[in-house]
């Protein structure tokens, strides 16, 4: 008994000693951030991220955090709701320490705004459904706001004496966080459709499609953009779901008139009625995930005389960058929650890779939000289009961050509408001509300019009265320079089912090639298993002709699907594809989806014959 008490005493003393040491180390972990605040120069996001990581390393190592983990495991084993208070107390401790140590005074109004955001976010009913509020979740939120925090710190450092302008700028950024709450709640509410989707009859694709569309519409622009990418290649989806998602190529909820007017005031300080004639903010020609398109008339000087000409005005949505940033945050929270409720050693690498792949995927989307960058792309390709009569690009007349003015295509119609208006007898010739011109255009861009349209889904292809292609929506282009070798090895490996070539190509285009090279055998085994499940046999010099003869066009189609399927589904390998290659994969999927939409309901051999004739 006495020995047992002595062991307990030694254990308690040891734990107290560990608590003292780790508390001292946690206190020192604030030093890098304090030094950043004390410096005269501006802080970069990378510097801020590294300093915050140091603090979280101290938090993860602290005995209090380990106690929280033990309590969580205890509650989880008994299927009880975990207690979030301990994590919240740690976060409050961190904030209080930063405020006390900061060499730069922080206005109380800014502190109050932060705590209001924190309490509203983590106390909302929607987010409570995600599970335990962990340090991982808090770190994810901070990562999302690192660009905003960097701005705030640099404004605070701009002068120790705050004038009214500085206060207003800080509160304006704080208001951005407040507006984000509405986006977070809407997107989290949209995730409630996940349960009905999995509860639906697995064979009832019509019901599943209705649920998916409802979730996409409620989630907003971020999911709409992802739905457009998914619908661009119906081969990966049940026909009913692909058909429902394809509506987002041409039917997206429009902007409100107030939002349109706000975009013009922000860009020009004027309302659209002061700049154009016939502009109706309530009647867009079409709406997309990024913005809406309107028809108007504008005066131009031609031969010394002023004339009114119809133009297209593209207007960007308000807060679209926040929609995408918060969308990435919500998906990250959902993934972390899945890992919490289903803790499994084999599941964790998949979920971690999935979260990182979402980050890489979003990079391509974010490029589309800069209208001035889109204008540069459109001007560049418009100049190139003058050398060919096969494909054209509308002329650009003016550009700002949220408004673009361009040529009106009086005789142009979208690809699918142009197809539907053809008579049955003319449809066969129309398909062949458009498919051949589209293939020529894609190859022309890739081989001559080493750059291609990054989102060539059916809604971005217009058809003129002479069946010429008009390519629109140039917010997204993919540079191909330096990618040919890796892409060729990947395509060859997928088509020939050469597992070694495919494995090495995927490792080369991953975000961590050295780390993935160390687990090459594991990745190779999983790829071999995947190809075998899809019925794709290795092709060599001896069996190439025999396999193609017996498998026919179906075999070619299956191998073509594998090229896109594998690169867009690497999370099960615990492998993350670099953003530029993910971007390229998305571009290829969109282009392939346009061919598929053109030949919907038609045997694939017809498409291959038409393309072979080009």
Order of alpha helices (4+ residues) and beta strands (2+ residues): alpha-alpha-alpha-alpha-alpha-alpha-alpha-alpha-alpha-alpha-alpha-alpha-alpha-alpha-alpha-beta-beta-beta-alpha-alpha-alpha-beta-beta-beta-beta-alpha-alpha-beta-beta-beta-beta-alpha-alpha-alpha-alpha-alpha-alpha-alpha
